[in-house]
Amino acid sequence: MKLKNLIILGIILIGLVVAIFLKKAAAPEIPIKEELYDMIQAPLNLETISSCDVILTRASGSGEEDKTELKFKKEGDNWVIANVYNARADEKRFSEFIEKLDNLKGEFRSDNPELFEDYGITDAESLQIIVRGETAEELARLMIGTKKPDWAHNFVRKAESSSVYIAEDNLLALFGFWDRVEPEKFDKKRWMNTDIINFDPDEVAFVNISEQIGTGEKETRLDLTREFSGGEKKWKTADDYSFSLDQDKIKEYLGSIKNIKASEVVDPEEPGHFDSRLWRLTVGKNNGEQIVVTRGRKQVNGNGGYVKVAGEKYNFLVSGSVFNSLEKNAADFFAKNLFDLKEENVKDIYSSDIEKRKKYTAIKSAKRDLWKTKKGAQIDKTKIKDIIQSIDSINVKMVIDGEVPKKNILTYKITKTDGRIWDLEISEEITIDGKQYHLLKIEGDPQKYYIESNNVKVLRAILTRL
């Protein structure tokens, strides 16, 4: 390459270097600090604060500000949401939120107010978090930008400062703003304590469920009491039944009651929810206190039901499926193996299939532990075990206002080795609420029991094997 060309290239290179240097020198210094800044200096926890307001401020079409708010307030030892009927707050979630604020740190981004709109962090448009101390003094006021640097972080500044930081946490997501920040997405429900009642199942003395339609008589659906029996507390029913109760089933049921959760808090002044059909659950404690839960009418559009709890300042909406699981009567708590039958504790079985005009007999020989028919023919012990199992595994139900059929189709008389005799009568098939049942009558028991048709088909089929 000629010397002349080299000189020209050198001059061009020197010119580029000088231009780059001058450009850097002329550009304003960007104050980027990599260290993290503690956004709130005052210590924050549930003991040091008295309230916390979360306010989404947006400019409306009229030029005025629209505000969507969530106001947490301390009442005694509890936290409530003051602008939602003083509903109980989810204290665990709220405590975690305050702890997150206490530890909030950010990396410096800018101190230019002209960029506030780019961050969505102006006074007129932002998510404000205001925390007050025990004497109502303001401990912190943060502005959270409605625009985000990415999906996991937020722009944050103190209200009195123009310095904007990128926070380590996504505070917007805590309030339902996962993508766009819009008032209708402000998730208030997740901050409410949706447990409608609270109690210790071991401290419950009785459970009562009743129902009243209009001005009619109140009808008891379930009445359980816990009393001392044999040196320990056991659950009993108010009425006498032929069958014992499964104590574990009742314990599980109490757990289900305790875990009833609302889907929504409702204005207690809304009329008409408790004017007609009332389903009432009463839980009595050992100390005499009572928890009374009343379910009124169902939602017009939806599967929930309106619920009120005695002593609460507001009402609830509770899913219909929750209450379907609570619709119980005594039969739902009967122990398995209703008749406590085993091959070794049964002495004889007499049965009659009235429709087929057939009779079946099985008598145990005391000497040789053999089963025989009335005429003396030996019966395979396996067949006896199958018959006993089919009877003892009957699934008994109780139906309110169930029909009483006129005819019986099957009878049993079973004598146990302890002298107990089970006299059973099974009726013809009937339909209740679209399902097929048979009435089961037990000698000496005035209660109406129902068994599903499938059970009866099994009983009759197994009898034919004798």
N, C-alpha and C positions, 0 to 999 in steps of 0.2 A: 504494500500500500504506500502511496506517495506521502511524503512529509506534509504536504499541503492538506491532504485529506485527514490525516491524523490530527493536525492542529484544529481543523474545523470540528471534528468529533469531540475533541477535548473541550473546546469552548462550549459546545452544546451540553455536554455532561456537567460542566461546572455551572452552567445556567440552570439546569434542572435541580441540582443540589441546593443552589441559592434560593430558588423559588419555593422548594419544599420547606426550607428553614424559615423563610419569611412568612409562609402560610401558617406554620405552627406558632410562630411568635405572635402573629396577629389574632389567632383564635383565642376566645375566652377560656380560661381554665375551668375544667369541669371538676367540681369538688366531690370526687368519689372517695369514700372511706370504706375500706373493706371490713373494719371492725364492726361488731354488732352493738347496737345501742339499746339500752334498757328503756322501753317505752313508758313504763310507769314506775316512779320511784317509791311511792307510798306502798307499804305492805298491804296486800289484799287477801282477805279470807272471809268466811261467813261470820266470823266473830268481830271483825273490824269495820264491816260495812252495814248500812241500814237499808239501802235501796240500789237498784240498778235499772236504768232505762235504756232500752234499745229502740232507736227511732230511725225509720227509713224515711228520709226526706227527698221528695222528688218535685220538680217544677211541673205544675199542671198547665193545661192549655191556656188558662186564663192569666197565666203569669204568676199565680199564687202558689204557695207550697202545699203539697199533699203530704200528710204524715201518717205512717202506719207504725203503731207503737206496741211495745211489749214492756210492761212496767212490773218489775219484781220488787216486792216490799216485804220487810221482816215484820211479822206479827207474833210477838212473844218469842217462842222458840222455833216457830215455823216460818217458812217462806211461802208467800202467796203471789198470784199474778193480779195486781190491783185493778187492771183494766179489763179483766175477764172474770167478773163476778167474785173476785177474791178467791179464785180457785187455787187449790194447793199446787205449788210448783213441784216439779221433779227435783228434789233437793240434791240428789246424787249428780244429776246432769248439770244443775246450776252450779254446784260446788266445783265441778271439773272445769266449767267455763270460767269461773272467777280465778281458779288456779292458772288456767291458760293465760288470762289477762295479766296476772301477777308475774308470770314468767315470759311475757311477750317481749321479743327482741326484733329489731329490724336493721337492715343495711341501708345506709343513706343513699338516696337517689337524687333529690333536687331540693333547692330552697327557692324556686322561682314560682311565685303565685300565678304567673301567666300560664303555667302548665297544669294548674289545678283541674281545669275542665278535661284535659287529656287523661287525667287519672280518675275522673269522676269523684273528686274529693273536695268540692266546694261546700260552703255552708248551706247552699240551697239544694244541693244534690249529693247525698252521701248517706252512709249508715253510721249514725252517731251512737256511741256507747258512753253513758254517763254514770259514774259510780260515786255514791255519796257515803260519807262516814257516819259514825254513830250520832253525831250532832248535826247531821244533814249537810255538813260541809262537803264541797266537791273534791273528791280525791283524784279523779281522772275524768277527762272528756276526750275521747278519741274519735277521729273521723276516719271511717273505712271507705276507701274508694269503690265506687260501683263498677269501675273497669279494672281488669286484672292483668298483671304482667304475664301470668300463665295460669294453668288450672289449679295449682297448689299454693299460690301465694297471693297476698293482697297488698295494695298501697295503703299506708297508714300515716296519719299525722296527728299531732296534738292540736286541739282546737285553737289554742293561743299562738301556735307556731306555723311558720310557712315551710318548715322542713318536712319533706316527704320521705318515708322509708318503705322498703319492701319487707313486710312481716314474714316471719318464718311459717306462720300458721295461716290456714284458710278460714278466717273468721266468718266470711260470708256464707260458707257452706253450712255452718252451724245453724243458720236460720233459713235454710232451704234454698239458698241462691247458689246453685251448682253451675248454672250457665249465665243466663241473663238475670239482672237484678230488676224484678218487677214486683209491685206491691202484692199482687194476688199469689205470689209464690212465698210470701213471708209465712214460714211454718211456725205457728204458735202452739199447735197441738203437742208437738214433741217436747215442749217445756212443761207440760202439765203432768201432775201425778194422776195417772188414770186408774189407780186402785181406788175402788169406791168404798171399800171397807177394810178394816185391819183388825185382826184378833189372833190370839194364840189358841189353836185347836185343842190343846190340852186343858184349856181353862173354860171350855164350853160345857154348860150344864144341860141345855136343851136346844132343839131345832124344831121349828114349826113352819109349815107352809100351808097357807090358806088361799082361797080364791073367792071373790065376791063379784057377781055380775049385776050391775045396776044397783037397785035397792033390795035385791034378793038376799037370802040368808048367806052368811059366810060359811063355806064348806072347807073342812080340814082335809088337806091332801097328804100331809106327812106330820107325824107328831112323835119325835124321838126325845127321850130323856136319859141321862146318864146317872146311874145309881150304884151304890155299893152292893156287890153280890159276891159271896165267897171270898171276901177279903180284898177284892179289887173292884174298880169302877167298870161297869159294863153298860152298854147302850141297850135300852128297851123301848118297845113301842107302847103307846097309850092303850091300844086295843090288843086283845089276846089273839095270837095266831098259832097255828100248829107247828110252825117252823121257827128255828132259832135264827138269830141275826149274825151276820158276818161282821165282826168288829172292825176288821181292816177295811172293808168296803165303806163303812161309815167314816172312818178316818180319812180315807181318800176323798170322800165327798166333801168333808169339811175343808180340805185343801182346795178343792175346786171353788167352793164358795169364797174362800179368802182371796183367791186369785181372780175374781171377777174384775175385768177391766173395762173402762168406758172407752168408746170411740170418740166421744165429744162431750164438752160441757155445754149445758143448755140454759138459756135464760129462765129463771124460776117464775117469771111473770107471764110466760107464754101460757095462754088459757087452753083448756079443753083436754089436756093430756091425761088427767086423772079423774075424769067424770063418769066413766062407765065401768069397764072391766078392771078390777084390781087384783093383782097377784101379789101376795105379801109373804116375805121371808123374814122370820124373826129368829135371831141367834141370841140366846141367853147365856150370860157368863156366870161363873161361880160366885162373883162378887155382887150379883144382882143387876148389873147393867145389862141393857138390851140393845141390840143393833136391829133396826127395822128397815128393810129394803122393800119398796113398793114399786111394782112395774105397772104402768098404765097402758095406754093404747100403743099400737104399733105405728111406725112411720107411714105416712101416706105414700111417699116414694122412697123405698129402701126396706131393708129387712131388720132394722133395729127397733128397739122399743124404748119408750121414755121411762126413766127410772128416777126415783127420789129416795134419799136416805135421810131418815129422821135426824134433825140437828144440823144438816148441811144448808148452806145459804144458796145453793144452786142445784140444778138437776143434771141428769146425764142421759146420753144416748148409749145403749148397750146392744151389741149384736144379738140378733135373734137366735143364732146358733149357740151362744153362751147360755141363754135361758133354756133352750131345748135340752141342754145337758144337765140342767138343774131340776127339770121336771121329773121328780121322783115320788114314789110311794113306797110303802113298807116292803113290797115284794122285790123291789130293786136291791134290797139289802139282805134278803134271805141267804142263808149259808148254802154252799154247794152240798150235794147229796142230801136233798131235802128230808128224806125219810130215814136217813142213816141206816141204809140196808146194805148188808154184805151177805155173801153166801153162808158164812159161818154163824151169823146171828139171826137167820130166818128159819122158822120152824115149819111153816107150810104156806102155800099160795093157792087160793081159790079164785078163779077168774071166769067171767062169762061174757062172751061176745053176743050181745042180745040180738043185733041185726042178723048175724049169721046163725043164730040159735045153736051156738056151740059152747060147751063148758070145758074148762081146763083145770086140772088139779095136780099139785106137786107137793108131796109130803116127805119130810126128811125122816129116815129111820135113825132113831137115837143110838142104836147099838153099833151099826156098821157105817154110819155117816153116808148112807146112800139115799138117793132121791127116787121116789116111786110115784106112779099114778095111783088113782083111787082103787084101780083094779089090781095093783101090785106090780105092774110092769116097771122095770128099772128105767130111769131117765138119766141121760148123760149130764154130768155135773156142769159141763161147759154151757149147755142150753139154759140151765138154771141161772148161771152167772150172767148170761146175756139178758135174760128176762129181768133179773134184779137190777142190773145196770141201766136198762132202758127205763125202768120206773124211777130209779133214784136220780137220774139225770134229767128228769122233766124240768123244763123251763117254765116256771109259774109266773103269771102276770096278774095284776089287779087292774080292772078297768072301771072307771067311774061311770055309773049308770049303765053298766053292761046288761045286755038282755039275759033273761033266765029262760033257757029252752025247756020245752015240755017233756021231751023224750031223752032217755039214756041209751047209749049204744054199747057201753063197756063198763064192767064192774070188776073190782079187785077186793079181796079180803086177805090181808097178809098178817100172819102172826109171827112175832119175833120171839126169840128165846127168853127175853126178859119179861114176857107177858104182854107187851104193847101190841095192840091190834090196829092196823090201818084199814079202815073201810072206805073205799074210794068209788065214786060214781062219775063217769065221764059222759057228757051229754052229746047230742047230735051237733053237727057243725052249724055255726052261726057266723055272720059277718059283722065286724065292728071296724068302722073307719076304713073300709076297703080290704081288711085282712080277715082271714078265716081262723076261727078259734073254736074251742070246745070248753064248756063250763066244767070245772072240776069241783065236786062237792066231797067234803070230808066229814065223816060221821062225828058229831059233837062240835063241829066248828061252823059258826054261822057266816063266816066270811065267804065272799065269792071270788074264786080263783079261776083264771083262764089259762089254757095251754094252747099252743099253736097246733094247727092241724097236722103239720109234719110230724110232731111228737106222737100224735095218736096213730098215724099211719105206721110208724116204727113199732109201737106197742102191739098193734094188731098183727103185723107181719111176724114178729118174733114169737107171739103166742102160737101161731100155726105150726111151729117147729116141735111143740110138745107131742 
